[in-house]
Amino acid sequence: MTKPIEKLTLYCFRGASSKCEIVVDTSKSLVMIFGENGTGKSAIADAIDFIANSALGCLEDRSIGSQKHSYLPTIGKTPSDLKIELTAGGACWTGKLSGRSAQVTGGSGKLRARVLRRAKLLQLAEAEPAKRYEVLQGFIDVTKVEASERTLRDAVRNTDASLKEAVAVLEDATRALTELWKKEGSPDNSAEEWAKKKSEVDQSHLKKRVEYLESAVQLLDTMSTKRTELDNALSVVKDRTDDLQAVNNEIAALPQISGAQAVQLVELLQQAQAVVAEPNDPATCPVCEQPVVAADLRKSISDRLSHMSSHQSLAKKRAQAEGNRIAATTTCRTATSAYIKAVRAAALKIKEKPRAPAPAASVFWEQHEVFLKDAAEGDEHLPAATAVQGQLALTYPANRGDFQSAQADLNQYNAIKGHYDRIVSNRDQASKLDALLKRLKLALEICEDTRKKFTQAVLDGVESEMNTFYSIIHPNEPLGPIRLSMNPNRRGSIEQDATFAGHAKVPPQAYFSESHLDTLGFCVWLALAKRDQPKETIIVLDDVFTSVDGVHLTRIMQLLTDVVNDFAQVIVTTHYRTWRDRYRLPYGPGRTVQLLELHPWSLNRGVGLSTTKLAAQEL
């Protein structure tokens, strides 16, 4: 059970830059905290809201970005410096910041408190109906019902999208199947009947035939490709052999000595030159072992090599030509092996199902039985491979045509079956989704209608007391009964209407003064607060009234006096000095009020307050 607040202590919370302790006299049912603007009234109300509702207080109603929690610590302080301690009924709660959220520990259950601020009052009195509904949600707890509505609304949207998709697929498949049916001459009674019969035919033999023909055509293509590669390789071998022969012819055409001798002489002279090269200085010739002068021998060798440059060039050319011929021969050998392998694979595949004008007679295959069974891929099999290829090439057009025809038949079957299956499955799915969508819409309608009726019942339940409160503040004024009603055509929207000067059902915002709208919002809020366990609830009015005159303020004070005992505690903050002065009088409402007064604020001092002296004390 919520008890009156006994003590509230703030540490680095909002304007409380230093420790601020507020001790409450629980024998007084109403606490008024007076202070000029900027002295810390809202900080006190926000601290109670923080502990009771884990709320960020008045910052929630301000446009200061998404980091609102970062402005709760006193400017220059960190979130870890912030702390609030609240004691009520002997229990103590402690509030701190944890990331972006309030963290409240201790106590013996949750403290119940409702805080009304000027911003909320304006939303109740002047805002759009949807905003008014948002404010009243705190009193009419239908959050779980609204969560169910959101889930149902999402389900309706998703189911509707799935239904549209299924219908679109159904229409596309039907259109495509109809076109195929018409191309076939519109057999049977309908496209679906025709497609059903076609789909029920076993096509396994057709699939196997397509697989065989596709493999045969690919092997024949590979065989042809490998033959082309072999022919190219043979041509390159011939060219490289011709290049080598041309070089040998050049060497043979050299004068005086044969080309071979010239080459040998060049090689000998190069070796001799290396022996006698400086700094070597032999006394005898390394070849004939006769006495020589080394310098003369070097000059002689150099002159001979200079004359033999043609032989030297041809020697290099012949070596390069021989290397090219060897490389071409190696490539040709590889191409021969690949070609023979490709011919053998194609022949074995065609032999499975001979096709005219292929060599269907067994004599042909017997003639090349050794070639087909032998795994060797050398040149000795080249003649047989060439002969087999010549015969297999004759089968290519027929096999290619058979493959294309069989593939077309299979494609048509797949298309017909695919369209038919999509029609059947999506028609069934569309039917189920349509039925589900209707049920979901009905469930959503029931849920919304039930919530609206429940909310309207709550509004109807407080209407009488709300008008009673309003008549206390505005007696004998031409303001008839005020009504709050849920808009049946909106998800969450509360309309207001009233009687003014004998005209019924007019919007108060159009005719009421600012003061009348303020008090209207207050009466709505107070009636709702009194509806829900008021004895367990502390209400806080944070500087709410700024537009009422002295006469109406007196009536508001009397109204609070009348209802104060219905709540666990009433706390009022105000900068309205007239209100504070009237409570200082030793008669009337002031007898049950504790008056506290805030001192001027500074960052060094923070929020400070003291007990206001009553008029009798000053006398």
Secondary structure, 3 states (H helix, E strand, C coil): CCCCEEEEEEECECCECCCEEEECCCCCCEEEEECCCCCCHHHHHHHHHHHHHCCCHHHHHCCCCCCHHHHCECCCCCHHHCEEEEEECCEEEEEEEECCEEEEEECCCCCCEEEEEHHHHHHHHCCCHHHHHHHHCCCCCCHHHHHHHHHHHHHHHHHHHHHHHHHHHHHHHHHHHHHHHHHCCCCCCCHHHHHHHHHHCCCHHHHHHHHHHHHHHHHHHHHHHHHHHHHHHHHHHHHHHHHHHHHHHHHHCCCCCCHHHHHHHHHHHHHHHHHHCCCCCCCECCCCCCECCHHHHHHHHHHHHHHCHHHHHHHHHHHHHHHHHHHHHHHHHHHHHHHHHHHHHHHHHHHHCCCCCCCCCHHHHHHCHHHHHCCCCCHHHHHHHHHHHHHHHCCHHHHHHHHHHHHHHHHHHHHHHHHHHHHHHHHHHHHHHHHHHHHHHHHHHHHHHHHHHHHHHHHHHHHHHHHHHHHHHCCCCCECCCEEEECCCCCCCEEEEEEECCEEEECHHHHCCHHHHHHHHHHHHHHHHHHCCHHHCEEEEECCCCCCCHHHHHHHHHHHHHHHHHCCEEEEEECCHHHHHHHCCCCHHHHHEEEEEECCCECCCECCEEECCCHHHHC
